Amino acid sequence: MNGLLIYNKADYKKNSDYVKWIQDMAAQFGMKIELIFSDDFYQHGYEKYDQIQFAINRTRDYHLSLILELNHVRVFNQSTITLLGNNKLAAYRHAKEQNIKYPPVRLDWTNQDKIISKPVDGHGGEGVQRLSELKVSDFKNRIQQTLLTNLMGDIRFYVINNQIIQAIIRKNDGGLLFNYSQNNTCEIFEYTHEHHQLVHQFLHGLKADYVGVDFFLTDEGELIFNELEDVVGSRMLSDLGINNTTELFLTHIMNQLKGA
């Protein structure tokens, strides 16, 4: 089986070890995965597209997934997931449709110290600030939300084929962000049956091949939806000694292509 692994060049530089890992492991499955860059694809196309059975899109670009899907290429994740993972407003709308709580999106921007501002397509905590401290001129692609202050941490539920395979809670030292790359701590989270049900309630109507579903955990034990990460990494899992996610993901791809 032949497939593509699609990256932006800048992201590839930070993830070259992961690329080699997934290519080497794919070879053990009898799969050949070719790395291509999104810029090259958009500029030159891909003349061997009729020889590929699937693509792994790590660009966060749902337009790219749509182009492949319209040419009958199975994409992991599919464009619907990539859109929800990279447009927070679309993700909140989906959460609202499933009756799941999320931090309120503000129309009233008074009392700016208690409002958080973030890019609508942001990830990894990039560009997240209190509105009172923000220095930007273009608000078109940003959203303002109520700043939640009663948080114990942020839980990432790792999901493959709509099934939770692990959960990790990230904690910080009182700052705005719970992102692990910002030198915060993480540990395995023992989720309850109610937590499991809530994650699956969010996933209703979606086909998630490999994603992270992030929920804030309040001091009272309530889960509040944060975001969907469609280009989910495995650094936290690896640092905690959990190294089977790539194998599970490739197994899922094989099963999907075989019609299982």
N, C-alpha and C positions, 0 to 999 in steps of 0.2 A: 504494500500500500504506500502511495506517495502523498505527501502533504507539504504544506507551506507553514513556516513559522514567521510571522510578520511583525516587525518592530520598527519604531522610529529610531533613527541613528543615535540620537542622544540617549535614549533609554537603553539601547543595546550596550553602550559603553559601561553602564552601571550593572548590566545583567548578563555579561558574556559568559560567566561561569554557569549560570542557570541554563543558558542556551546550549552550551556543551553538554550539560547534564541531561537535558531532555532529549537531545539528539542521540547521545550515546545509549540512553535507556530505550529510546524508540527502536534503535537497531536491534536490541535484544528481543523486541516484539515482532521483528520482521518488517518494520516500517522505516521508510526513508523520509526524513523531514528536512527540507531545504530552507535556509534562512534567506529572507528577502527584506528589503527596507521599503517603507511606505512611499518615500519620495521617489524611489526608482520605479515603483509600481505605477504611481500616478503619472510619471513623465514618459514611461516607455511601455506600459502594459506588461502582460506576461504571456508570451507566445506559446508556452507549454501548458496552458491552463487545462487543456483537455486530457492531460496525463495525471492530474491530481484528483484525489478523492476527498480531500479535506484541507482546511486551513485553521491554524490557531492564530487568532488576531490578538496581539498584545499591544496594539497602538492606541486603544481607547477611542477609535474612530469608527462610529457605526455606519458612516457612509461607505467605508471600505467593505464592511461586512455585507451591506446591502448589494454592492456591486457583485461580490462573489456569489451571494445567494441567488441573485437573478440569473446567474450562469450555472446554477444547479450544483454549486460547491457547498458542502456541509461545513459550516463555520462554528468554531468553538471559541468564545460564546457567540450565540446568535445575535443579530442586530438589535432585537428588542431588549436583551439584557445589557448590551453595550450602551444603548441609549439611556436606560435607567441608571446605569453605573456612572454616567458622565454628564447627566443633567439632573441636578438635585431637585429641581421643581417637578420634573417628570416622576422621579422616585417618590417624592412626597405625595403627589397625586395618586400614585399606585398604593402607597401606604394608607391614604385616606379612604380609598375605595375598599380596602380590606379592613377598615375600622381599627387601624393601628395608630397609636399616638406618635407624634413627632414634634420637635421644637417649633412653636408657632412662627410662621413667616409673617413679618411685620409690614403693615401699611403705615403705621404711626411710628415716626422715628424720634420722638421725644425721649428724654432720659437716656441719652446715647451711651452712657457708661454701662447700662444694663442690656445693651443690644450688641450682638455679634454680627459681623459682616464677613461674607465669604464668596469666592467666585462660584458661579452656578455650575461650572464644569471642573471645579478644583478637586484635588486628591492629595492625600498625604499631609494634610494640614497647610498646604501652600496658600498664602494670601489671607489666612484667617486672622482677624483682629477685632478688638472692640471698635465699635463705630466711632467712639469719641477719639480714638487714636489713629484712625484711618486717614491716609493722605493719598487719595486718588481723585482723578477728575471725571472718570467715566464709570458710572454706576450701572450701565445698561446690562452688563453680564454679571452682576452681583446680586445677592439676596441678603436681606437683613432678618435676623431671627432673635427671639428672646434668649438671652444668655441664661443657661441653666447652671445653677450654683450648688445644687444639692447632689452632686455626682460622686459615686465611689470609683467609677472607672468606665471604660468602654470595652464591650465584649465583641470580639469577632467570632462569628460562627462560620467555620469553613464548610462549604457545601459542595459536594460533587454529585451530579445527577439528582439534584433536589433532596439529597440526604446529608444530614449533618455528620461530618467525620471527626470534627474536633472543635473545641471552643477555647479561646484564649482571652483573658481579661488583661487590658492594659491600664496601668495606673500612672499618675503623674504627681508632681510635687506642689500642686495647687495652681498650675498654669492653665492656659486655655486648651492646650492640645493633649491628646492621648496617643499620638503617633509614636510607634516604637523607634523609628529612625531619629526622633528628637530626644534620644537618650532617656526615654521613660522605661519603666519596668513592665514585665509581663509574666503571667503564670497561667497554668492550665485552669480552666473554669469548669467546675462541676455543675452543669446546668440541670434544671429540674424538668419534670414532665410538662409543666406549664410553659417553661421557656421553649421547650421543643415544639409545643403546639403553636406558640406565637410565631416562631420562625417559619413554620410551615403555613401558617395563616398568611404571612407576608408573601410567601412563594406561590400562593394560589394563582393559577393561570399562567405561571411562568415556567420556562424550561431552563434551569440553571445548570450548565455543564460543570463549571468550576468557578465559584465566586466566594467572596466574603460578604456576609450580611452583618452589619455593625449596629449594635444597640447600646445606648447609654444605660448604665445601671445606677439608679438613684439610691440615696441613703435609706430609703424606705423599701428597697428591693424591687422597684418597678422598672420595667424595660421600656425605653423610649427609642424609636427607630432613629438612627443617625444617617447611615448611607449604605449603598450597595457598591461594592468594589468588584468590578468585572475583570481587572487585571490584578488578580490577587497574588501576592508573593508568599514565599514559604520561609522567610528568614526567621520569624518568631518561632515557628514550629521546629526548624532545624536547631535553633539555639536551645530549645527545650528537649532536644534529642528525638524529635519526631521527624522521620525522613521518608515516609512512604507515600506522600501525597502525589508526587510525580508519577509513581507507578500506578496508583489508583486512577489518576486522571487519564493516563494512556490506556489503561484497561477499559475505562469508560468509552474512550474514543473507539477502540477496537470493537467493543460491543455495539456501539451505535452504527458503525459502518457495516457490521454484519447483520444489522436489523434486530439485535437482541433487545 
